[in-house]
Amino acid sequence: MKKSLGIWCAGSALALAATAVSAQTFDDSKYVGLMGLGYFPDKDLNLDDGGGARGYFGLPLTPGLNLEINAWGYGADPEDDNLAYLKQYGGGIDLMAPFSRGKVAPFFLIGGGYNRAKSDDLGKTDNGYANAGLGMLFDLGRGWALRAEGRYVAFFPDGKADLPDGHYDDVVAGLGLQYTFQKPQAAAPPPPPPPPPPPAQPKDSDGDGVLDSVDQCPNTPKGVQVDTRGCPLDSDGDGVPDYLDKCPNTTKGLKVDATGCVRDAQTIVLQNVNFEFNKATLTADAKGVLNDVAKGLVSQKDLRVEIAGHTDSKGSDAYNLNLSNGRAASVKSYLISQGVGSSQLVSKGYGEGQPVATNDTDAGRAQNRRVEFRVLSQPGASLR
């Protein structure tokens, strides 16, 4: 009894160790098996070796531990030929611990159950039993495996048997086939979609620093400065890009040719060129306007212009003529002070004689008080 109990305890410890060692991906596939048995009885039973069969159903509990429910039966002839054949049958539950999940998988098992021993001569005896064993599984493919095992079985009769130790210990060897119910194979996942094409790299075909997608002036010549729209700069706003403009700083409002130079005779009103009341003294704003005019005249030295002063109808004709002459002369003097050649300029006052609007309203009179910039048609012509 003590010997059997020791085997049971050692087997339990080994089963737990096997469970801890087997830390693989858990496969909960159930299985069944059937094997032939070789029966090697305890010498105290006075039996010859015998045989039988075992069937079982297995259920994985963890990656390293299975539960097996089994039913078995075997028998043997007594050594005394005058006695009847002894047969045993029973069922039990085992814990089966595979050490690995490879093609060849050793395992340990331990468990117990209940059986009945029966003979025509001896009658029947009901027993509890405990067993422990070792075995090997050989993978055959497609769910099949060859299983070989050996068990040490300790039987504990109900008291009717006359045994020296009060129990008997058998060895049982088994060889058979095991089938694991395979799960349906999951459909292979569809191949991943091809990666999207890399985004198109932003292009700047003309190399002006403005991407084609927003470039409103494609094909700008190399090296030409452009604005945020990709169009060549036109600093003086005359419609001719700076890189083609031979006469920069053209006075706003003057018409130019394809080279950006003023050629045709024309007249414009110099906006915001104002004077102090009843005087020929330029305001600060007027000087700011004339500074830009001076730059245009300096850059186009063959341009000849007349500065024409005009007044409204308030006051006498003589007074207005004198005031317009003074204001035109004041503009000329200021332009000369900003670097314009005196030969390019002539000033003349026209008084109230050339109105562009009615003198009956404040708005009309404000339009009539003006300074005009008259370009002569022939560059180089003398100004009188």
KEGU-482795 format. One record per residue (C-alpha): x, y, z. Coordinates in steps of 0.25 Angstrom, whole numbers, padded with zeros to 4 digits, always signed. Example, Ala and Ser with C-alpha at 12.3 -4.5 7.8 and 13.67 -1.06 7.14 Angstrom:
<atoms>
+0049-0018+0031
+0055-0004+0029
</atoms>
This chain:
<atoms>
+0000+0000+0000
+0011+0010+0004
+0018+0006-0009
+0006+0009-0018
+0003+0022-0010
+0018+0027-0013
+0016+0024-0028
+0003+0032-0028
+0010+0044-0021
+0022+0044-0030
+0013+0043-0042
+0005+0055-0038
+0017+0063-0036
+0022+0059-0050
+0009+0062-0056
+0009+0076-0051
+0024+0078-0055
+0020+0073-0069
+0008+0083-0069
+0017+0095-0066
+0028+0091-0076
+0018+0090-0088
+0015+0105-0090
+0011+0104-0105
-0001+0109-0113
-0013+0103-0107
-0020+0093-0117
-0033+0088-0111
-0036+0078-0122
-0043+0065-0116
-0038+0051-0119
-0041+0036-0117
-0033+0024-0117
-0033+0009-0117
-0022+0000-0113
-0018-0015-0110
-0013-0018-0097
-0003-0028-0091
-0006-0031-0077
+0005-0035-0067
-0002-0039-0054
+0004-0038-0039
+0011-0051-0036
+0002-0052-0024
-0010-0055-0033
-0004-0068-0039
-0008-0064-0053
-0001-0065-0066
+0001-0053-0075
-0012-0049-0082
-0017-0038-0092
-0029-0029-0094
-0033-0015-0100
-0035-0001-0096
-0043+0010-0102
-0042+0025-0098
-0047+0039-0101
-0038+0051-0098
-0041+0065-0096
-0030+0076-0095
-0031+0084-0082
-0018+0093-0084
-0006+0094-0094
+0001+0083-0085
-0011+0075-0079
-0022+0066-0085
-0033+0059-0078
-0036+0044-0083
-0048+0036-0080
-0045+0021-0082
-0052+0007-0082
-0044-0006-0083
-0044-0020-0081
-0034-0032-0080
-0032-0046-0075
-0023-0057-0072
-0022-0072-0069
-0019-0077-0056
-0006-0084-0054
-0014-0096-0049
-0021-0102-0061
-0032-0106-0052
-0037-0092-0049
-0046-0084-0058
-0041-0072-0067
-0040-0058-0059
-0045-0046-0066
-0045-0031-0062
-0053-0020-0067
-0054-0005-0063
-0053+0009-0066
-0046+0022-0060
-0041+0036-0062
-0026+0039-0065
-0019+0052-0066
-0009+0051-0078
+0002+0061-0079
+0010+0062-0092
+0024+0067-0091
+0024+0073-0105
+0015+0074-0117
+0025+0069-0128
+0024+0058-0138
+0029+0049-0126
+0022+0053-0113
+0026+0046-0100
+0015+0047-0089
+0012+0043-0075
-0001+0039-0069
-0007+0037-0056
-0021+0034-0051
-0031+0024-0045
-0044+0017-0046
-0052+0005-0043
-0052-0009-0048
-0058-0023-0046
-0050-0036-0046
-0058-0048-0049
-0056-0063-0050
-0065-0075-0050
-0057-0081-0039
-0054-0069-0030
-0067-0061-0032
-0066-0046-0034
-0058-0035-0027
-0060-0020-0028
-0047-0012-0027
-0043+0003-0028
-0030+0005-0035
-0019+0015-0037
-0010+0015-0049
+0002+0023-0054
+0010+0021-0067
+0018+0026-0078
+0016+0026-0093
+0020+0031-0107
+0011+0037-0118
+0016+0036-0132
+0009+0046-0142
+0004+0038-0155
-0002+0051-0161
-0017+0055-0164
-0020+0054-0149
-0015+0040-0147
-0004+0035-0137
+0002+0022-0132
+0001+0021-0117
+0010+0012-0109
+0009+0012-0093
+0012+0005-0081
+0004+0006-0068
+0007+0002-0053
-0007-0001-0047
-0010-0003-0033
-0023-0010-0029
-0030-0009-0016
-0040-0020-0014
-0052-0018-0005
-0047-0028+0005
-0052-0041+0000
-0039-0044-0007
-0028-0052+0001
-0015-0044-0003
-0003-0043+0005
-0002-0028+0004
-0017-0025+0003
-0015-0021-0011
-0009-0025-0024
-0001-0018-0034
-0001-0021-0049
+0007-0016-0061
-0001-0013-0074
+0005-0010-0087
-0003-0004-0099
-0001-0001-0114
-0012+0005-0123
-0017+0016-0131
-0021+0030-0127
-0030+0040-0136
-0031+0055-0133
-0043+0062-0138
-0037+0072-0147
-0044+0086-0148
-0048+0091-0161
-0037+0099-0167
-0039+0114-0167
-0040+0120-0181
-0027+0126-0185
-0028+0141-0183
-0029+0149-0196
-0016+0155-0200
-0013+0169-0195
-0017+0179-0206
-0005+0185-0213
+0001+0197-0207
-0005+0210-0212
+0005+0217-0222
+0014+0227-0216
+0008+0241-0216
+0012+0249-0228
+0023+0258-0225
+0020+0273-0226
+0025+0278-0239
+0031+0292-0242
+0034+0290-0257
+0039+0304-0259
+0047+0305-0246
+0042+0318-0242
+0039+0313-0228
+0024+0312-0230
+0018+0298-0232
+0011+0295-0245
-0003+0293-0237
-0003+0308-0234
+0006+0314-0244
-0003+0324-0252
+0009+0327-0262
+0015+0314-0266
+0028+0314-0274
+0034+0326-0267
+0049+0328-0272
+0060+0323-0263
+0064+0333-0253
+0052+0342-0254
+0047+0347-0241
+0032+0344-0239
+0021+0347-0229
+0013+0336-0221
+0004+0333-0233
+0017+0329-0241
+0016+0342-0250
+0028+0351-0253
+0029+0363-0245
+0023+0376-0251
+0028+0386-0240
+0022+0399-0247
+0009+0392-0251
+0010+0396-0266
+0007+0382-0271
+0021+0379-0275
+0029+0369-0266
+0041+0375-0260
+0051+0365-0267
+0045+0371-0281
+0043+0386-0276
+0054+0395-0281
+0047+0407-0275
+0044+0403-0260
+0037+0412-0250
+0027+0417-0261
+0017+0427-0255
+0004+0420-0252
-0006+0422-0263
+0003+0424-0274
+0002+0415-0286
+0015+0408-0290
+0019+0399-0302
+0024+0385-0301
+0037+0389-0295
+0031+0397-0284
+0034+0411-0289
+0025+0422-0291
+0025+0426-0306
+0011+0431-0310
+0006+0445-0307
-0004+0444-0296
-0009+0452-0284
-0012+0447-0270
-0016+0453-0257
-0006+0452-0246
-0016+0447-0235
-0014+0453-0221
-0004+0464-0225
-0011+0475-0216
-0006+0488-0211
-0009+0496-0199
-0021+0505-0200
-0019+0517-0210
-0005+0514-0210
+0005+0507-0219
+0012+0499-0208
+0011+0484-0209
+0006+0475-0198
+0014+0464-0192
+0005+0454-0199
+0007+0461-0213
+0022+0460-0211
+0021+0445-0209
+0013+0443-0222
+0024+0452-0229
+0035+0444-0224
+0030+0432-0232
+0028+0441-0244
+0042+0445-0243
+0048+0431-0243
+0040+0428-0256
+0046+0441-0263
+0060+0438-0258
+0059+0424-0264
+0054+0429-0277
+0063+0442-0280
+0058+0444-0294
+0043+0446-0289
+0038+0460-0291
+0026+0464-0283
+0018+0477-0280
+0013+0479-0266
-0001+0486-0268
-0008+0493-0256
-0023+0495-0255
-0032+0502-0245
-0047+0503-0243
-0055+0515-0246
-0055+0522-0233
-0048+0535-0233
-0044+0543-0245
-0038+0538-0258
-0025+0545-0256
-0024+0540-0242
-0027+0526-0246
-0017+0526-0258
-0006+0532-0248
-0009+0521-0238
-0009+0510-0248
+0004+0515-0254
+0010+0515-0240
+0005+0501-0236
+0011+0495-0249
+0024+0502-0247
+0024+0496-0233
+0023+0482-0238
+0034+0484-0248
+0043+0490-0238
+0041+0478-0228
+0043+0468-0240
+0056+0475-0243
+0060+0474-0228
+0058+0459-0229
+0068+0457-0241
+0059+0459-0253
+0067+0467-0264
+0061+0481-0266
+0061+0479-0281
+0051+0468-0280
+0040+0477-0273
+0032+0489-0276
+0021+0495-0268
+0009+0503-0272
-0004+0508-0265
-0017+0508-0272
-0025+0514-0261
-0040+0511-0261
-0041+0510-0276
-0041+0495-0278
-0051+0489-0268
-0053+0474-0268
-0066+0475-0260
-0076+0485-0255
-0072+0496-0246
-0086+0497-0240
-0083+0486-0230
-0072+0483-0220
-0069+0470-0226
-0068+0476-0240
-0059+0487-0235
-0050+0477-0228
-0048+0470-0242
-0045+0483-0249
-0034+0486-0239
-0023+0477-0244
-0009+0475-0250
-0008+0468-0263
+0004+0460-0268
+0005+0462-0284
+0015+0453-0291
+0019+0459-0305
+0018+0450-0317
+0033+0452-0321
+0043+0448-0311
+0054+0458-0312
+0045+0470-0317
+0048+0483-0310
+0038+0488-0300
+0033+0502-0302
</atoms>
